[in-house]
């Protein structure tokens, strides 16, 4: 707001169609960057990733146990 009480935000804002196009372009640029970075990370560090797989399989067990037993909470007030 300026000194006279006028709202200048609407005057300086880009049209909605320009903002939507720019938003999709930025989203596509970030997605492309992460996909290319992920590809090079996997191809260049394959030995490290494959070395971690046995530990990842062992870590899945307790995590799976926590999520699988989510509905097994016992309550003392149900009369059983």
Number of C-alpha atoms within 10 A of each C-alpha: 8 7 6 6 7 8 11 10 9 8 8 8 10 11 10 9 9 10 12 12 11 12 12 11 12 12 12 12 12 12 12 12 12 12 12 11 11 12 12 12 12 13 10 11 11 12 10 10 14 12 10 11 11 10 10 12 10 10 11 11 10 11 10 10 10 10 9 10 9 8 7 7 6 8 8 6 6 6 5 6
